[in-house]
Amino acid sequence: MITQEEIFVIAQNVLGTMLHIEALPDDQIAEGSENEAAFTGCVQITGSWQGAVLVQGSSHLERILASVFFELPEADVTQADIRDAIAEITNMIGGNIKGQVPSPSYLSIPTVTVGSDFNFHLAGANVLSQAVLDCHGEPLRIVLCERTDKS
Amino acid sequence: MTLTPSCVTTSEVIQALIESTQVAFITMLESQIQVVDCCSLGKFQTANDLTGMIGLSGEITGTVLVRLDQQVAIGVARKLLNQNLSVVDDEVRDMAGELASMIAGGARQMISDATITLSLPTIISGPGHRISFEPGADVQRICFQSEWGPICVEAGIRN
């Protein structure tokens, strides 16, 4: 099944190829700091394999990603730009991860949750693996959850 | 397996969600729920305290959200679980996921049981969180009035 290293490679390919962002594995981020995320992009996988991919980061990172994605100065980025960019990045990373799980599997559409204090919980699923990358000095967390309740 | 292009319209999905929500409230909660508004939305959603989210894939690709404020969620959970709950705890959060599963699952049966797959329920909790869909998604909101207060069901469908 998909390892942390494979998530690193997928994320680096998506961010590097599509956005020309250098993202390096970040070992300095403490486990459990995902609750501090200002945004969570989520795409769910159904079919032969069931789970979800979460893409999480800070309010500064969401602005950086939207700025690069739309080739705009950070000061000109709107909330719509941020949400569209996070949705597309989540969809691309989720699509690449979906290609690594047993087929046939399908993606839902991505959603983006923003707020200052929210909690994300997938019922009946556990974290299979996760990776944290350093993007322009900000942590980008990618979490792969797998269904545990097979009923 | 090759999926054929979708022939299910967004309006069919919305109608199925309306009926499924009403059935879920009658069967689970012995309570009537009334539609008070149904509208299309931009990508930006209003804030709520608790959201149950289910992904759809197959003949249609989308996401269904069931959104509740804290007091509504606690009221529904108290009735459903027959417990004296007063805060949004794990049981209330699980209820939101279960409610979203029942509504989306019921709608799926009304549309096309064989070719729509539901994801695991995801629960998002926290005051004032906002959820948006991918660019270009057809987003529809159904506002219901329950005996505990307003409940919104939203569907974002990929065109």
Chai-1 contact restraints between the chains, C-beta under 6 A:
chainA,res_idxA,chainB,res_idxB,connection_type,confidence,min_distance_angstrom,max_distance_angstrom,comment,restraint_id
A,Q44,B,G55,contact,1.0,0.0,6.0,A-B,restraint_1
A,Q44,B,S119,contact,1.0,0.0,6.0,A-B,restraint_2
A,T46,B,S57,contact,1.0,0.0,6.0,A-B,restraint_3
A,T46,B,T117,contact,1.0,0.0,6.0,A-B,restraint_4
A,T46,B,S119,contact,1.0,0.0,6.0,A-B,restraint_5
A,R83,B,S132,contact,1.0,0.0,6.0,A-B,restraint_6
A,D84,B,P135,contact,1.0,0.0,6.0,A-B,restraint_7
A,A87,B,E134,contact,1.0,0.0,6.0,A-B,restraint_8
A,P104,B,M1,contact,1.0,0.0,6.0,A-B,restraint_9
A,Y106,B,S57,contact,1.0,0.0,6.0,A-B,restraint_10
A,S108,B,G55,contact,1.0,0.0,6.0,A-B,restraint_11
A,S108,B,S57,contact,1.0,0.0,6.0,A-B,restraint_12
A,S108,B,T63,contact,1.0,0.0,6.0,A-B,restraint_13
A,S108,B,S119,contact,1.0,0.0,6.0,A-B,restraint_14
A,I109,B,T61,contact,1.0,0.0,6.0,A-B,restraint_15
A,I109,B,G62,contact,1.0,0.0,6.0,A-B,restraint_16
A,I109,B,T63,contact,1.0,0.0,6.0,A-B,restraint_17
A,I109,B,E134,contact,1.0,0.0,6.0,A-B,restraint_18
A,I109,B,A137,contact,1.0,0.0,6.0,A-B,restraint_19
A,I109,B,G156,contact,1.0,0.0,6.0,A-B,restraint_20
A,I109,B,R158,contact,1.0,0.0,6.0,A-B,restraint_21
A,P110,B,E134,contact,1.0,0.0,6.0,A-B,restraint_22
A,T111,B,T63,contact,1.0,0.0,6.0,A-B,restraint_23
A,T111,B,I131,contact,1.0,0.0,6.0,A-B,restraint_24
A,T111,B,F133,contact,1.0,0.0,6.0,A-B,restraint_25
A,V112,B,S132,contact,1.0,0.0,6.0,A-B,restraint_26
A,T113,B,I124,contact,1.0,0.0,6.0,A-B,restraint_27
A,T113,B,H129,contact,1.0,0.0,6.0,A-B,restraint_28
A,T113,B,I131,contact,1.0,0.0,6.0,A-B,restraint_29
A,V114,B,R130,contact,1.0,0.0,6.0,A-B,restraint_30
A,G115,B,G126,contact,1.0,0.0,6.0,A-B,restraint_31
A,G115,B,G128,contact,1.0,0.0,6.0,A-B,restraint_32
A,G115,B,H129,contact,1.0,0.0,6.0,A-B,restraint_33
A,D117,B,G126,contact,1.0,0.0,6.0,A-B,restraint_34
A,F118,B,I124,contact,1.0,0.0,6.0,A-B,restraint_35
A,F118,B,G126,contact,1.0,0.0,6.0,A-B,restraint_36
A,F118,B,H129,contact,1.0,0.0,6.0,A-B,restraint_37
A,N119,B,S125,contact,1.0,0.0,6.0,A-B,restraint_38
A,N119,B,G126,contact,1.0,0.0,6.0,A-B,restraint_39
A,F120,B,I124,contact,1.0,0.0,6.0,A-B,restraint_40
A,H121,B,I123,contact,1.0,0.0,6.0,A-B,restraint_41
A,L122,B,L120,contact,1.0,0.0,6.0,A-B,restraint_42
A,L122,B,T122,contact,1.0,0.0,6.0,A-B,restraint_43
A,A123,B,G97,contact,1.0,0.0,6.0,A-B,restraint_44
A,A123,B,P121,contact,1.0,0.0,6.0,A-B,restraint_45
A,G124,B,L120,contact,1.0,0.0,6.0,A-B,restraint_46
A,A125,B,L120,contact,1.0,0.0,6.0,A-B,restraint_47
A,R147,B,L120,contact,1.0,0.0,6.0,A-B,restraint_48
